[in-house]
Amino acid sequence: MQLIAYILVYPILWLISNLPFRLLYGLSDILCFFLYRVFGYRKSTVKENLRLVFPEKSDKEISILTSKFYHHLCDLILEAIKSLSISKDEMQKRFVYTNIEKIKALESQNRSVLLMCSHYANWEWSVVIQCHIKHKGYAIYKRLRNKYFDKLVRRMRARYNAYLITTKETISTLTELKSNGDLFVAGFAADQSPKKNKAHYWREFMGIKAPVITGPEMIAKRLDVPVMFFRIDKVKRGYYEATIEEVIMNPKELAENELTDRFIDYIEKQIYEKPEYYLWTHKRWKHRDDIPPEFQ
C-alpha cells in the first residue's frame, strides 16, 4: 500500500512543484479555503493553543490570528513541495542568510556548530545554508511512516548536501564525525514537546509550564560544540531571511538547562512579535496537567 500511495501521489507533487510561484500561491489560497473553512484541519487544536497563549485576546482576535496562520501554513506546505524542483539559485534568492560569516568564522577555527531554531516561518528552506558553507550538513528529523516518501524527503535534502538523521542516530553520527575530524553543522528545531517519558526538564513556554527538549544542550556539552540560535523572518510571501542572533562558544561553561532556557526565551520573543508564523497545529502543551512534583 505504501508503494501504491507513493505512485499515485508523487506525480501530483511533481506537477505542483513545477508551477510558477504566482500559480503556486493561487493554489495555496484555494488549499487554505478547503483546509481551514471546509475541513477545519486541526482548527480546534490551533484555537485552543492560541487561547492558552493569548488569554487576553477576544474571540474575534483569535479568529483573525487563526485565519492568518492557515494562510501561512498552506504557503509553507506548497513551498515544501516546491523544494522538489526549485533551483539552487532561486532558493538562495528567496531564502537569505544575513550574517553567514558567523558560521564561516568557525570554519577557520576548525569547529563544528549546532544550529537551533523553532518551527517558525519556513524552516524547511533553511537547508540552503549548505550552499554557503563547507561544513557537512545534518538535520534531525522524525522518520516518515511511508518509506518511499521518507526516501523522497532525504533525496530532496541531499540536493543541497544536507542529510537527515533520526534522533536515535544523532549522538553516534555526530560523535563519529568529530572523531574523524569532519566539520559538521547540525540543525535542531527544538521547540516541540518531547514524549512524556523522555521529559527531563519542565519550564514555562509562552506562559504555560510544559516539558522542553534538552537534547541539543546535552549534545553540545558532550561534544564541546558551539551553539547558534538563528531566527527566520518572513519578509513577504515567498521570501525569508535567516539571522544568527546568539552564539554560545563554550556550552560546557553554562549551568544545567541554561542553554535550553536561553533558547526558549529567545524563540518566545519572536513568536509574540508575529504569532501567525508559528506552527500552532501541534499539541505543544498537551502535558500541562501532568507536571511532576519537582517542577511544580
C-alpha positions as CSV (number, residue, x, y, z in Angstrom):
1,M,0.0,0.0,0.0
2,Q,2.9,2.4,0.7
3,L,4.2,2.0,-2.8
4,I,0.8,2.4,-4.3
5,A,0.2,5.6,-2.3
6,Y,3.6,6.9,-3.5
7,I,3.0,6.1,-7.1
8,L,-0.4,7.9,-7.0
9,V,0.7,11.0,-5.1
10,Y,4.2,11.6,-6.4
11,P,3.2,12.8,-9.9
12,I,0.8,15.3,-8.4
13,L,3.6,16.6,-6.1
14,W,5.9,16.9,-9.1
15,L,3.4,18.8,-11.1
16,I,2.7,21.2,-8.2
17,S,6.4,21.7,-7.7
18,N,6.8,22.9,-11.3
19,L,4.2,25.6,-11.1
20,P,5.4,29.2,-11.3
21,F,5.2,30.9,-7.9
22,R,2.3,33.1,-9.0
23,L,0.2,30.0,-9.6
24,L,1.6,28.2,-6.6
25,Y,0.3,30.8,-4.3
26,G,-3.0,30.9,-6.1
27,L,-3.2,27.2,-5.3
28,S,-2.2,27.9,-1.7
29,D,-5.2,30.2,-1.4
30,I,-7.5,27.5,-2.7
31,L,-6.0,24.9,-0.3
32,C,-6.4,27.3,2.6
33,F,-10.2,27.7,1.8
34,F,-10.6,23.9,2.0
35,L,-8.2,23.2,4.8
36,Y,-9.5,25.9,7.1
37,R,-13.1,26.7,6.0
38,V,-14.3,23.3,4.7
39,F,-12.4,20.6,6.6
40,G,-11.2,22.6,9.6
41,Y,-7.9,20.7,9.8
42,R,-6.8,20.8,13.4
43,K,-8.7,24.0,13.9
44,S,-9.7,23.1,17.4
45,T,-6.1,22.4,18.3
46,V,-4.9,25.7,16.8
47,K,-7.6,27.8,18.6
48,E,-7.0,26.0,21.9
49,N,-3.3,26.7,21.7
50,L,-3.9,30.4,20.8
51,R,-6.3,30.9,23.6
52,L,-3.9,29.3,26.1
53,V,-1.0,31.6,25.0
54,F,-3.1,34.7,24.4
55,P,-5.8,34.7,27.1
56,E,-6.2,38.5,26.8
57,K,-7.3,38.3,23.1
58,S,-11.0,38.3,22.2
59,D,-12.7,35.6,20.2
60,K,-12.6,37.9,17.1
61,E,-8.8,38.5,17.5
62,I,-8.2,34.7,17.9
63,S,-10.2,34.1,14.7
64,I,-8.2,36.7,12.8
65,L,-5.0,35.2,14.0
66,T,-6.2,31.7,13.2
67,S,-7.0,32.7,9.6
68,K,-3.6,34.3,9.1
69,F,-1.9,31.2,10.4
70,Y,-3.7,28.9,8.0
71,H,-2.8,31.1,5.1
72,H,0.8,30.9,6.1
73,L,0.5,27.1,6.8
74,C,-0.7,26.5,3.2
75,D,2.1,28.6,1.8
76,L,4.5,26.5,3.9
77,I,3.1,23.2,2.6
78,L,3.4,24.3,-1.0
79,E,6.8,25.8,-0.6
80,A,7.9,22.4,0.8
81,I,6.6,20.7,-2.3
82,K,8.3,23.4,-4.4
83,S,11.6,22.1,-3.0
84,L,11.3,19.1,-5.3
85,S,12.3,21.2,-8.4
86,I,13.3,24.7,-7.3
87,S,16.8,25.7,-8.5
88,K,19.5,26.5,-6.0
89,D,19.8,30.0,-7.4
90,E,16.1,30.6,-6.9
91,M,16.2,29.2,-3.4
92,Q,19.1,31.4,-2.5
93,K,17.2,34.4,-3.8
94,R,14.2,33.6,-1.7
95,F,15.9,32.4,1.5
96,V,18.7,34.7,2.5
97,Y,21.2,34.3,5.4
98,T,22.0,37.8,6.6
99,N,25.2,37.0,8.5
100,I,26.5,33.7,7.3
101,E,30.1,34.9,8.1
102,K,29.5,33.9,11.7
103,I,29.5,30.2,10.7
104,K,32.3,30.8,8.2
105,A,34.4,32.1,11.1
106,L,34.1,28.8,12.8
107,E,35.4,27.1,9.7
108,S,38.7,29.0,10.1
109,Q,38.8,27.8,13.7
110,N,38.1,24.2,12.6
111,R,35.0,24.0,14.8
112,S,31.6,22.4,14.1
113,V,28.3,24.0,15.2
114,L,24.8,23.2,16.4
115,L,22.1,25.4,14.9
116,M,18.9,25.7,16.9
117,C,15.7,27.1,15.5
118,S,12.0,26.8,16.0
119,H,9.1,25.7,13.8
120,Y,8.6,29.3,12.6
121,A,8.3,30.9,9.2
122,N,9.9,28.4,6.7
123,W,12.4,26.2,8.5
124,E,12.2,23.8,5.5
125,W,14.2,26.1,3.2
126,S,16.9,26.7,5.8
127,V,18.7,23.7,4.1
128,V,20.1,26.2,1.6
129,I,22.7,27.1,4.1
130,Q,24.8,24.3,2.6
131,C,25.3,26.5,-0.5
132,H,27.3,28.9,1.7
133,I,29.5,26.8,4.0
134,K,31.9,23.8,3.9
135,H,30.6,22.0,6.9
136,K,28.7,18.7,6.3
137,G,25.0,19.4,7.0
138,Y,22.7,17.3,9.1
139,A,19.1,17.9,10.2
140,I,17.5,15.9,12.9
141,Y,14.0,14.7,12.0
142,K,11.3,12.1,12.6
143,R,11.3,9.3,10.1
144,L,8.1,9.2,7.9
145,R,5.9,6.1,8.1
146,N,5.9,5.7,4.3
147,K,9.4,4.6,3.5
148,Y,9.1,5.8,-0.1
149,F,8.1,9.3,0.9
150,D,10.9,9.2,3.5
151,K,13.4,8.4,0.8
152,L,12.0,11.3,-1.3
153,V,12.5,13.8,1.6
154,R,16.0,12.5,2.1
155,R,16.7,12.9,-1.6
156,M,15.3,16.4,-1.6
157,R,17.7,17.4,1.2
158,A,20.6,15.7,-0.5
159,R,20.3,18.2,-3.4
160,Y,21.8,20.7,-1.0
161,N,24.4,18.3,0.5
162,A,22.3,18.1,3.6
163,Y,21.4,14.8,5.2
164,L,18.6,13.7,7.6
165,I,19.3,11.7,10.7
166,T,16.8,10.5,13.3
167,T,17.1,11.4,17.0
168,K,18.4,7.8,17.7
169,E,21.2,8.3,15.2
170,T,22.2,11.8,16.2
171,I,24.7,11.2,19.0
172,S,26.5,8.3,17.3
173,T,26.6,10.1,13.9
174,L,27.9,13.4,15.3
175,T,30.4,11.7,17.6
176,E,31.9,9.7,14.7
177,L,32.1,12.9,12.6
178,K,34.0,14.7,15.4
179,S,36.3,11.7,15.9
180,N,37.2,11.7,12.2
181,G,37.9,15.4,12.3
182,D,35.0,16.2,9.9
183,L,33.3,19.6,10.3
184,F,29.5,19.5,10.6
185,V,26.6,21.8,11.1
186,A,23.6,20.0,12.8
187,G,20.2,21.7,12.7
188,F,17.7,21.2,15.5
189,A,14.1,22.5,15.5
190,A,13.9,22.1,19.3
191,D,10.7,23.8,20.3
192,Q,8.2,20.9,20.1
193,S,7.0,18.7,23.0
194,P,9.1,15.7,24.0
195,K,7.5,12.4,24.9
196,K,6.4,12.5,28.5
197,N,8.6,9.5,29.4
198,K,11.6,11.4,27.9
199,A,10.9,14.8,29.5
200,H,13.7,15.7,31.9
201,Y,13.0,19.4,32.3
202,W,9.8,21.5,32.6
203,R,9.5,25.3,32.5
204,E,7.2,27.9,31.2
205,F,6.9,28.2,27.5
206,M,4.7,31.0,26.3
207,G,3.3,31.4,29.8
208,I,2.4,27.7,30.3
209,K,4.6,25.2,32.1
210,A,5.4,22.3,29.8
211,P,8.3,19.9,29.2
212,V,11.0,21.1,26.8
213,I,13.6,19.4,24.7
214,T,17.1,19.3,26.2
215,G,18.8,17.0,23.7
216,P,20.7,19.8,21.9
217,E,22.2,21.1,25.1
218,M,23.3,17.6,26.1
219,I,24.9,17.0,22.7
220,A,26.6,20.4,22.7
221,K,28.2,19.9,26.1
222,R,29.2,16.3,25.4
223,L,30.9,17.1,22.1
224,D,32.0,20.6,23.1
225,V,30.4,22.2,20.0
226,P,29.4,25.9,19.7
227,V,25.7,26.6,19.5
228,M,24.0,29.2,17.4
229,F,20.4,30.4,17.6
230,F,19.0,31.5,14.3
231,R,15.9,33.4,13.6
232,I,13.9,33.1,10.4
233,D,11.7,36.0,9.4
234,K,9.1,36.0,6.6
235,V,9.9,39.2,4.7
236,K,7.0,38.8,2.3
237,R,5.2,36.0,0.6
238,G,7.8,33.5,-0.7
239,Y,10.8,35.4,0.8
240,Y,12.6,34.7,4.0
241,E,15.6,36.0,5.9
242,A,17.6,34.0,8.5
243,T,19.8,35.7,11.0
244,I,22.2,34.1,13.6
245,E,21.4,36.1,16.7
246,E,23.2,34.4,19.6
247,V,26.5,32.4,19.6
248,I,27.5,30.2,22.6
249,M,31.1,29.3,22.0
250,N,31.6,27.2,25.1
251,P,28.4,25.5,26.2
252,K,30.2,23.4,28.8
253,E,30.6,26.6,30.9
254,L,26.8,27.1,31.2
255,A,24.8,25.8,34.2
256,E,22.5,22.9,33.7
257,N,19.5,23.9,31.5
258,E,20.8,27.4,31.0
259,L,21.4,26.9,27.2
260,T,17.9,25.4,26.9
261,D,16.4,28.4,28.9
262,R,18.1,30.9,26.6
263,F,16.8,29.2,23.5
264,I,13.2,29.1,24.8
265,D,13.3,32.7,25.9
266,Y,14.7,33.6,22.5
267,I,12.0,31.9,20.4
268,E,9.2,33.2,22.7
269,K,10.2,36.7,21.8
270,Q,9.8,36.1,18.1
271,I,6.5,34.2,18.4
272,Y,5.0,37.1,20.5
273,E,6.0,39.6,17.8
274,K,4.3,37.7,14.9
275,P,2.5,34.7,16.1
276,E,0.8,33.8,12.8
277,Y,4.1,32.3,11.5
278,Y,4.5,29.7,14.3
279,L,3.3,26.1,13.9
280,W,0.2,26.0,16.0
281,T,-1.2,22.7,14.8
282,H,0.9,20.6,17.2
283,K,-0.4,19.8,20.7
284,R,2.5,21.6,22.3
285,W,1.0,21.9,25.7
286,K,-0.7,18.5,26.0
287,H,1.2,17.6,29.1
288,R,0.5,20.8,31.0
289,D,-1.7,19.0,33.6
290,D,0.9,16.3,34.3
291,I,3.7,18.4,35.8
292,P,6.0,16.3,38.1
293,P,6.1,17.5,41.7
294,E,9.7,18.6,41.4
295,F,8.8,21.1,38.7
296,Q,5.6,22.4,40.1
